[in-house]
Amino acid sequence: QVQLVESGGGLVQPGGSLRLSCVASGFIFSNYAMAWVRQAPGKPLEFVSFINAYGGSLTYADSVKGRFLISRDNDKSTLSLRMNSLTRDDTAVYYCCKFKGGPIRNPLSYDVWGQGTQVTVSS
């Protein structure tokens, strides 16, 4: 019954912006930290951003710091990722995921994953 559904991906030009959303169900969303993780073609999973259950503690990968903003709306059980100044290196499938404990930058620390949404940055 636990489910995460991402949306908002698509094709965008370099320098453009995109906003991703993830709707959670089947668990008490406000009790869990969440994260965004991405996977580029031929590359391993890469941590992108983390937000604690309350929403007051945010963590970003160095590659996206200053460009991406993670947020959550616990009343709507929704996780968001606003992406600005996109480059071709941001092309990947983006997943939202539920934290189970452990190192927050390690994809193995997450036990529920969405289906992913494709982001393609190209001119």
C-alpha positions in Angstrom: 0.0 0.0 0.0 3.0 2.3 0.5 3.4 4.3 -2.7 5.3 7.3 -4.1 4.4 8.8 -7.4 6.6 11.4 -9.1 5.6 13.8 -11.8 6.8 17.0 -13.5 9.7 15.6 -15.6 10.2 16.5 -19.2 12.5 18.2 -21.8 14.0 21.5 -20.9 16.8 23.7 -22.4 20.1 24.3 -20.7 19.7 27.1 -18.2 16.0 26.4 -17.8 14.0 25.4 -14.7 11.7 22.5 -13.8 9.7 21.5 -10.7 9.2 17.9 -9.7 6.5 16.6 -7.4 6.0 13.4 -5.5 2.8 12.3 -3.8 3.0 9.8 -1.0 0.4 7.4 0.3 0.1 4.4 2.6 2.2 5.8 5.4 2.2 8.7 7.8 4.2 11.1 5.5 4.9 13.7 8.2 6.8 11.1 10.3 9.5 10.4 7.8 12.4 12.2 6.2 12.5 12.1 2.4 15.0 12.5 -0.4 15.5 12.9 -4.1 17.9 10.5 -5.8 18.7 10.5 -9.5 20.3 8.1 -12.1 21.9 9.3 -15.3 22.3 6.9 -18.2 25.0 4.4 -17.5 25.7 5.9 -14.1 25.0 4.7 -10.5 22.3 6.2 -8.3 23.3 9.7 -7.1 22.0 11.4 -4.0 20.5 14.8 -4.8 18.7 16.2 -1.7 17.3 15.3 1.7 14.7 16.9 3.9 13.8 15.8 7.5 10.3 15.1 8.6 9.7 18.5 10.0 11.1 20.3 6.9 13.6 22.4 8.9 16.8 20.5 7.9 17.9 20.4 4.3 20.8 18.7 2.7 22.1 19.0 -0.9 24.7 17.3 -3.0 27.5 19.7 -3.9 26.6 19.4 -7.6 23.1 20.9 -7.1 23.7 23.2 -4.1 22.5 26.7 -4.9 20.5 25.6 -7.9 18.0 23.1 -6.5 15.4 23.6 -3.7 13.8 20.7 -1.8 10.5 21.3 0.1 7.6 19.4 1.5 3.9 19.9 2.3 3.0 17.5 5.1 -0.7 18.5 4.9 -0.7 17.3 1.3 1.8 14.4 1.7 3.8 15.9 -1.1 7.6 16.3 -1.7 8.9 18.8 -4.3 12.1 19.6 -6.0 12.6 23.0 -7.8 15.5 22.8 -10.2 17.0 26.0 -11.7 19.9 26.7 -14.0 19.8 23.2 -15.4 22.7 21.7 -17.4 23.1 18.6 -19.5 24.7 16.9 -16.5 21.3 17.1 -14.7 19.7 14.7 -17.3 18.6 11.7 -15.3 15.6 9.8 -14.0 14.7 11.4 -10.7 13.2 9.3 -7.8 11.7 10.4 -4.6 12.3 8.0 -1.7 11.4 7.4 1.9 14.2 7.4 4.5 14.6 4.3 6.7 17.8 5.4 8.6 21.5 5.4 8.0 23.8 7.7 6.0 21.5 10.2 4.3 23.7 10.3 1.1 23.6 6.5 0.7 20.7 5.3 -1.6 20.6 2.1 0.6 19.2 4.2 3.4 15.9 4.5 1.6 13.3 1.7 1.6 10.5 3.0 -0.6 11.0 4.4 -4.1 8.7 6.0 -6.7 8.7 4.9 -10.3 10.8 7.9 -11.3 10.3 10.8 -13.7 12.6 11.5 -16.6 14.4 14.9 -16.8 16.2 15.6 -20.1 18.2 18.8 -20.5 19.0 19.4 -24.1 18.8 22.1 -26.8 
